[in-house]
Amino acid sequence: MAHAIKAPAAAPTTTSHAPIWRSVAALADALNGGSKVQTFTVHALRHYVRFADQNGLAPHVRRIGSKILIDETGFRSWIDAQGQRAA
């Protein structure tokens, strides 16, 4: 008797993104991708976080004690939205 081969179950689809929480320094490294000229410095990211309530970045920032974590996917979509506002 032949055994039936089952297809793998489809992964559930969702419209929300899974947050990738990174420290400010780790996010700077991830965004710059090892380039010699940094687009996003740690100083610039800390500036964005400092004014997160005014610039709309607040939903993507978490503070745990003195640790600051930023959702990388959320930060990238926030950057994309900044370009659309200027137009």
C-alpha positions in Angstrom: 0.0 0.0 0.0 1.3 3.4 -1.0 1.5 6.1 1.7 -0.1 9.4 0.9 2.3 12.3 1.1 0.8 15.3 3.0 1.5 18.8 1.9 3.0 21.0 4.6 0.5 23.2 6.3 0.5 26.8 5.0 1.9 29.4 7.3 -0.7 31.7 8.7 -0.9 35.0 7.0 -1.0 38.2 9.0 -1.0 41.8 8.1 1.0 43.0 11.1 4.8 42.8 11.2 6.8 40.9 13.7 8.8 43.5 15.7 12.6 43.2 15.6 13.7 45.0 18.7 17.2 46.3 18.6 19.3 48.6 20.8 20.3 52.0 19.3 23.8 50.8 18.4 22.6 47.5 17.0 20.0 49.3 14.8 22.6 51.7 13.5 24.8 48.7 12.5 21.9 47.0 10.9 20.8 50.1 8.9 24.2 51.0 7.8 25.1 47.5 6.7 28.8 47.9 7.3 29.2 50.9 4.9 32.1 53.3 5.4 29.9 56.3 5.3 27.1 55.9 7.9 23.7 57.1 7.0 22.3 56.6 10.5 24.7 57.3 13.3 24.0 56.4 16.9 23.9 60.1 17.7 21.2 60.7 15.0 19.1 57.7 16.2 19.3 58.9 19.8 18.1 62.4 18.6 15.1 60.7 16.8 14.3 58.8 20.0 14.6 61.9 22.2 11.9 63.6 20.1 9.9 60.4 19.4 6.7 61.9 20.9 6.9 64.9 18.5 8.1 63.2 15.4 5.8 60.1 15.4 8.4 57.5 16.2 7.1 56.8 19.7 5.0 53.6 18.8 8.3 52.0 17.7 10.4 52.8 20.8 10.4 50.9 24.1 12.3 52.0 27.2 13.2 49.3 29.7 15.0 51.1 32.5 17.9 52.8 30.9 17.8 50.5 27.9 16.3 51.9 24.7 14.9 49.4 22.1 13.7 50.4 18.6 11.6 48.1 16.4 13.6 47.9 13.2 10.7 47.2 10.9 8.7 50.0 12.4 11.6 52.4 12.1 12.0 51.6 8.4 8.3 52.3 7.8 8.6 55.5 9.8 11.5 56.6 7.6 9.4 55.8 4.5 6.5 57.9 5.8 9.0 60.8 6.4 9.7 60.9 2.7 6.1 60.9 1.8 5.4 63.9 4.0 8.0 66.1 2.4 6.4 65.7 -1.1 
